[in-house]
Amino acid sequence: MEQEILNKLKAQDELLQKVYESSEKTRKYFMWTLYITLALFVLPLIGLMFVVPVLLSTMSSSLGL
């Protein structure tokens, strides 16, 4: 009886370790997805902060304003 319980605990421990590894992989996947999404959203906004004033200046000087 005791050996049977120990075998079940060992099997549960192995399954728990597999679940932990899988959840860590999923967490890292979502973390990198967040980083990439932020980079693809924030970097163009920073670029626009520099491009829009130059564009407006060029347009206003070509219109003679």
Backbone as XML, in Angstrom:
<?xml version="1.0"?>
<chain id="A" units="angstrom">
  <residue number="1" name="MET">
    <atom name="N" x="0.825" y="-1.192" z="0.000"/>
    <atom name="CA" x="0.000" y="0.000" z="0.000"/>
    <atom name="C" x="0.871" y="1.258" z="0.000"/>
  </residue>
  <residue number="2" name="GLU">
    <atom name="N" x="1.872" y="1.259" z="0.867"/>
    <atom name="CA" x="2.726" y="2.424" z="0.960"/>
    <atom name="C" x="3.521" y="2.646" z="-0.323"/>
  </residue>
  <residue number="3" name="GLN">
    <atom name="N" x="3.988" y="1.562" z="-0.917"/>
    <atom name="CA" x="4.743" y="1.662" z="-2.171"/>
    <atom name="C" x="3.858" y="2.203" z="-3.293"/>
  </residue>
  <residue number="4" name="GLU">
    <atom name="N" x="2.600" y="1.808" z="-3.286"/>
    <atom name="CA" x="1.660" y="2.284" z="-4.300"/>
    <atom name="C" x="1.460" y="3.798" z="-4.179"/>
  </residue>
  <residue number="5" name="ILE">
    <atom name="N" x="1.353" y="4.279" z="-2.963"/>
    <atom name="CA" x="1.187" y="5.718" z="-2.732"/>
    <atom name="C" x="2.441" y="6.468" z="-3.163"/>
  </residue>
  <residue number="6" name="LEU">
    <atom name="N" x="3.601" y="5.918" z="-2.853"/>
    <atom name="CA" x="4.851" y="6.555" z="-3.274"/>
    <atom name="C" x="4.972" y="6.600" z="-4.792"/>
  </residue>
  <residue number="7" name="ASN">
    <atom name="N" x="4.548" y="5.547" z="-5.473"/>
    <atom name="CA" x="4.573" y="5.528" z="-6.946"/>
    <atom name="C" x="3.644" y="6.591" z="-7.524"/>
  </residue>
  <residue number="8" name="LYS">
    <atom name="N" x="2.468" y="6.720" z="-6.908"/>
    <atom name="CA" x="1.523" y="7.733" z="-7.385"/>
    <atom name="C" x="2.069" y="9.137" z="-7.147"/>
  </residue>
  <residue number="9" name="LEU">
    <atom name="N" x="2.692" y="9.364" z="-6.004"/>
    <atom name="CA" x="3.285" y="10.672" z="-5.727"/>
    <atom name="C" x="4.413" y="10.984" z="-6.705"/>
  </residue>
  <residue number="10" name="LYS">
    <atom name="N" x="5.212" y="9.978" z="-7.020"/>
    <atom name="CA" x="6.299" y="10.179" z="-7.979"/>
    <atom name="C" x="5.739" y="10.512" z="-9.361"/>
  </residue>
  <residue number="11" name="ALA">
    <atom name="N" x="4.676" y="9.815" z="-9.768"/>
    <atom name="CA" x="4.047" y="10.083" z="-11.065"/>
    <atom name="C" x="3.456" y="11.494" z="-11.090"/>
  </residue>
  <residue number="12" name="GLN">
    <atom name="N" x="2.825" y="11.892" z="-10.001"/>
    <atom name="CA" x="2.265" y="13.239" z="-9.931"/>
    <atom name="C" x="3.358" y="14.291" z="-9.955"/>
  </residue>
  <residue number="13" name="ASP">
    <atom name="N" x="4.471" y="14.019" z="-9.300"/>
    <atom name="CA" x="5.587" y="14.952" z="-9.304"/>
    <atom name="C" x="6.149" y="15.130" z="-10.709"/>
  </residue>
  <residue number="14" name="GLU">
    <atom name="N" x="6.261" y="14.036" z="-11.446"/>
    <atom name="CA" x="6.749" y="14.120" z="-12.826"/>
    <atom name="C" x="5.790" y="14.928" z="-13.701"/>
  </residue>
  <residue number="15" name="LEU">
    <atom name="N" x="4.494" y="14.673" z="-13.548"/>
    <atom name="CA" x="3.508" y="15.426" z="-14.326"/>
    <atom name="C" x="3.516" y="16.899" z="-13.943"/>
  </residue>
  <residue number="16" name="LEU">
    <atom name="N" x="3.659" y="17.177" z="-12.660"/>
    <atom name="CA" x="3.707" y="18.558" z="-12.203"/>
    <atom name="C" x="4.920" y="19.278" z="-12.777"/>
  </residue>
  <residue number="17" name="GLN">
    <atom name="N" x="6.046" y="18.604" z="-12.872"/>
    <atom name="CA" x="7.254" y="19.193" z="-13.456"/>
    <atom name="C" x="7.031" y="19.505" z="-14.938"/>
  </residue>
  <residue number="18" name="LYS">
    <atom name="N" x="6.351" y="18.608" z="-15.647"/>
    <atom name="CA" x="6.059" y="18.839" z="-17.072"/>
    <atom name="C" x="5.120" y="20.028" z="-17.241"/>
  </residue>
  <residue number="19" name="VAL">
    <atom name="N" x="4.131" y="20.145" z="-16.372"/>
    <atom name="CA" x="3.201" y="21.270" z="-16.440"/>
    <atom name="C" x="3.941" y="22.571" z="-16.163"/>
  </residue>
  <residue number="20" name="TYR">
    <atom name="N" x="4.851" y="22.553" z="-15.194"/>
    <atom name="CA" x="5.631" y="23.744" z="-14.871"/>
    <atom name="C" x="6.485" y="24.174" z="-16.057"/>
  </residue>
  <residue number="21" name="GLU">
    <atom name="N" x="7.158" y="23.223" z="-16.687"/>
    <atom name="CA" x="7.995" y="23.539" z="-17.841"/>
    <atom name="C" x="7.153" y="24.118" z="-18.983"/>
  </residue>
  <residue number="22" name="SER">
    <atom name="N" x="6.000" y="23.527" z="-19.211"/>
    <atom name="CA" x="5.115" y="24.012" z="-20.270"/>
    <atom name="C" x="4.604" y="25.421" z="-19.965"/>
  </residue>
  <residue number="23" name="SER">
    <atom name="N" x="4.249" y="25.669" z="-18.716"/>
    <atom name="CA" x="3.750" y="27.005" z="-18.361"/>
    <atom name="C" x="4.859" y="28.048" z="-18.466"/>
  </residue>
  <residue number="24" name="GLU">
    <atom name="N" x="6.093" y="27.671" z="-18.139"/>
    <atom name="CA" x="7.213" y="28.605" z="-18.280"/>
    <atom name="C" x="7.462" y="28.934" z="-19.754"/>
  </residue>
  <residue number="25" name="LYS">
    <atom name="N" x="7.372" y="27.954" z="-20.619"/>
    <atom name="CA" x="7.540" y="28.214" z="-22.049"/>
    <atom name="C" x="6.446" y="29.150" z="-22.549"/>
  </residue>
  <residue number="26" name="THR">
    <atom name="N" x="5.214" y="28.919" z="-22.097"/>
    <atom name="CA" x="4.099" y="29.778" z="-22.498"/>
    <atom name="C" x="4.290" y="31.196" z="-21.975"/>
  </residue>
  <residue number="27" name="ARG">
    <atom name="N" x="4.752" y="31.323" z="-20.734"/>
    <atom name="CA" x="4.989" y="32.649" z="-20.154"/>
    <atom name="C" x="6.055" y="33.402" z="-20.937"/>
  </residue>
  <residue number="28" name="LYS">
    <atom name="N" x="7.135" y="32.721" z="-21.297"/>
    <atom name="CA" x="8.195" y="33.363" z="-22.069"/>
    <atom name="C" x="7.700" y="33.751" z="-23.459"/>
  </residue>
  <residue number="29" name="TYR">
    <atom name="N" x="6.874" y="32.901" z="-24.068"/>
    <atom name="CA" x="6.307" y="33.212" z="-25.384"/>
    <atom name="C" x="5.471" y="34.484" z="-25.308"/>
  </residue>
  <residue number="30" name="PHE">
    <atom name="N" x="4.594" y="34.572" z="-24.303"/>
    <atom name="CA" x="3.757" y="35.765" z="-24.168"/>
    <atom name="C" x="4.588" y="37.001" z="-23.836"/>
  </residue>
  <residue number="31" name="MET">
    <atom name="N" x="5.640" y="36.839" z="-23.053"/>
    <atom name="CA" x="6.505" y="37.966" z="-22.713"/>
    <atom name="C" x="7.174" y="38.522" z="-23.970"/>
  </residue>
  <residue number="32" name="TRP">
    <atom name="N" x="7.732" y="37.643" z="-24.800"/>
    <atom name="CA" x="8.388" y="38.106" z="-26.026"/>
    <atom name="C" x="7.377" y="38.675" z="-27.016"/>
  </residue>
  <residue number="33" name="THR">
    <atom name="N" x="6.178" y="38.113" z="-27.045"/>
    <atom name="CA" x="5.127" y="38.673" z="-27.894"/>
    <atom name="C" x="4.789" y="40.088" z="-27.455"/>
  </residue>
  <residue number="34" name="LEU">
    <atom name="N" x="4.719" y="40.318" z="-26.147"/>
    <atom name="CA" x="4.454" y="41.656" z="-25.619"/>
    <atom name="C" x="5.575" y="42.613" z="-25.994"/>
  </residue>
  <residue number="35" name="TYR">
    <atom name="N" x="6.831" y="42.192" z="-25.815"/>
    <atom name="CA" x="7.967" y="43.049" z="-26.156"/>
    <atom name="C" x="7.958" y="43.419" z="-27.640"/>
  </residue>
  <residue number="36" name="ILE">
    <atom name="N" x="7.712" y="42.456" z="-28.493"/>
    <atom name="CA" x="7.714" y="42.720" z="-29.935"/>
    <atom name="C" x="6.557" y="43.632" z="-30.308"/>
  </residue>
  <residue number="37" name="THR">
    <atom name="N" x="5.397" y="43.395" z="-29.718"/>
    <atom name="CA" x="4.242" y="44.249" z="-30.006"/>
    <atom name="C" x="4.510" y="45.685" z="-29.568"/>
  </residue>
  <residue number="38" name="LEU">
    <atom name="N" x="5.063" y="45.854" z="-28.387"/>
    <atom name="CA" x="5.386" y="47.204" z="-27.918"/>
    <atom name="C" x="6.417" y="47.867" z="-28.815"/>
  </residue>
  <residue number="39" name="ALA">
    <atom name="N" x="7.423" y="47.115" z="-29.220"/>
    <atom name="CA" x="8.460" y="47.686" z="-30.082"/>
    <atom name="C" x="7.871" y="48.101" z="-31.430"/>
  </residue>
  <residue number="40" name="LEU">
    <atom name="N" x="7.006" y="47.286" z="-31.982"/>
    <atom name="CA" x="6.419" y="47.614" z="-33.280"/>
    <atom name="C" x="5.396" y="48.729" z="-33.178"/>
  </residue>
  <residue number="41" name="PHE">
    <atom name="N" x="4.914" y="49.038" z="-31.991"/>
    <atom name="CA" x="3.971" y="50.134" z="-31.812"/>
    <atom name="C" x="4.669" y="51.414" z="-31.379"/>
  </residue>
  <residue number="42" name="VAL">
    <atom name="N" x="5.616" y="51.311" z="-30.449"/>
    <atom name="CA" x="6.254" y="52.490" z="-29.866"/>
    <atom name="C" x="7.309" y="53.078" z="-30.815"/>
  </residue>
  <residue number="43" name="LEU">
    <atom name="N" x="8.105" y="52.248" z="-31.454"/>
    <atom name="CA" x="9.152" y="52.766" z="-32.333"/>
    <atom name="C" x="8.601" y="53.626" z="-33.481"/>
  </residue>
  <residue number="44" name="PRO">
    <atom name="N" x="7.530" y="53.208" z="-34.153"/>
    <atom name="CA" x="6.964" y="54.111" z="-35.163"/>
    <atom name="C" x="6.444" y="55.428" z="-34.576"/>
  </residue>
  <residue number="45" name="LEU">
    <atom name="N" x="5.908" y="55.401" z="-33.364"/>
    <atom name="CA" x="5.444" y="56.641" z="-32.735"/>
    <atom name="C" x="6.613" y="57.588" z="-32.469"/>
  </residue>
  <residue number="46" name="ILE">
    <atom name="N" x="7.724" y="57.042" z="-32.027"/>
    <atom name="CA" x="8.908" y="57.868" z="-31.791"/>
    <atom name="C" x="9.407" y="58.443" z="-33.113"/>
  </residue>
  <residue number="47" name="GLY">
    <atom name="N" x="9.398" y="57.625" z="-34.152"/>
    <atom name="CA" x="9.798" y="58.107" z="-35.469"/>
    <atom name="C" x="8.887" y="59.214" z="-35.969"/>
  </residue>
  <residue number="48" name="LEU">
    <atom name="N" x="7.597" y="59.079" z="-35.726"/>
    <atom name="CA" x="6.652" y="60.111" z="-36.154"/>
    <atom name="C" x="6.880" y="61.424" z="-35.421"/>
  </residue>
  <residue number="49" name="MET">
    <atom name="N" x="7.366" y="61.356" z="-34.190"/>
    <atom name="CA" x="7.640" y="62.583" z="-33.446"/>
    <atom name="C" x="8.712" y="63.415" z="-34.147"/>
  </residue>
  <residue number="50" name="PHE">
    <atom name="N" x="9.596" y="62.784" z="-34.875"/>
    <atom name="CA" x="10.644" y="63.504" z="-35.584"/>
    <atom name="C" x="10.252" y="63.829" z="-37.024"/>
  </residue>
  <residue number="51" name="VAL">
    <atom name="N" x="9.450" y="62.989" z="-37.641"/>
    <atom name="CA" x="9.108" y="63.165" z="-39.051"/>
    <atom name="C" x="8.013" y="64.205" z="-39.253"/>
  </residue>
  <residue number="52" name="VAL">
    <atom name="N" x="7.014" y="64.211" z="-38.383"/>
    <atom name="CA" x="5.880" y="65.124" z="-38.561"/>
    <atom name="C" x="6.314" y="66.593" z="-38.514"/>
  </residue>
  <residue number="53" name="PRO">
    <atom name="N" x="7.139" y="67.040" z="-37.583"/>
    <atom name="CA" x="7.556" y="68.451" z="-37.615"/>
    <atom name="C" x="8.332" y="68.814" z="-38.889"/>
  </residue>
  <residue number="54" name="VAL">
    <atom name="N" x="9.179" y="67.911" z="-39.349"/>
    <atom name="CA" x="9.921" y="68.173" z="-40.588"/>
    <atom name="C" x="8.964" y="68.252" z="-41.756"/>
  </residue>
  <residue number="55" name="LEU">
    <atom name="N" x="8.001" y="67.356" z="-41.804"/>
    <atom name="CA" x="7.008" y="67.358" z="-42.873"/>
    <atom name="C" x="6.179" y="68.653" z="-42.846"/>
  </residue>
  <residue number="56" name="LEU">
    <atom name="N" x="5.736" y="69.056" z="-41.668"/>
    <atom name="CA" x="4.947" y="70.273" z="-41.556"/>
    <atom name="C" x="5.784" y="71.498" z="-41.948"/>
  </residue>
  <residue number="57" name="SER">
    <atom name="N" x="7.023" y="71.516" z="-41.554"/>
    <atom name="CA" x="7.909" y="72.628" z="-41.914"/>
    <atom name="C" x="8.102" y="72.695" z="-43.415"/>
  </residue>
  <residue number="58" name="THR">
    <atom name="N" x="8.306" y="71.558" z="-44.042"/>
    <atom name="CA" x="8.498" y="71.508" z="-45.488"/>
    <atom name="C" x="7.226" y="71.956" z="-46.213"/>
  </residue>
  <residue number="59" name="MET">
    <atom name="N" x="6.100" y="71.487" z="-45.747"/>
    <atom name="CA" x="4.834" y="71.849" z="-46.392"/>
    <atom name="C" x="4.539" y="73.340" z="-46.229"/>
  </residue>
  <residue number="60" name="SER">
    <atom name="N" x="4.767" y="73.881" z="-45.038"/>
    <atom name="CA" x="4.477" y="75.287" z="-44.817"/>
    <atom name="C" x="5.442" y="76.182" z="-45.596"/>
  </residue>
  <residue number="61" name="SER">
    <atom name="N" x="6.689" y="75.766" z="-45.736"/>
    <atom name="CA" x="7.640" y="76.590" z="-46.511"/>
    <atom name="C" x="7.330" y="76.508" z="-48.003"/>
  </residue>
  <residue number="62" name="SER">
    <atom name="N" x="6.831" y="75.376" z="-48.473"/>
    <atom name="CA" x="6.501" y="75.274" z="-49.902"/>
    <atom name="C" x="5.222" y="76.030" z="-50.229"/>
  </residue>
  <residue number="63" name="LEU">
    <atom name="N" x="4.345" y="76.216" z="-49.251"/>
    <atom name="CA" x="3.129" y="76.986" z="-49.476"/>
    <atom name="C" x="3.332" y="78.473" z="-49.211"/>
  </residue>
  <residue number="64" name="GLY">
    <atom name="N" x="4.476" y="78.826" z="-48.674"/>
    <atom name="CA" x="4.790" y="80.224" z="-48.402"/>
    <atom name="C" x="4.105" y="80.766" z="-47.160"/>
  </residue>
  <residue number="65" name="LEU">
    <atom name="N" x="3.854" y="79.917" z="-46.207"/>
    <atom name="CA" x="3.189" y="80.376" z="-44.975"/>
    <atom name="C" x="4.175" y="80.824" z="-43.968"/>
  </residue>
</chain>
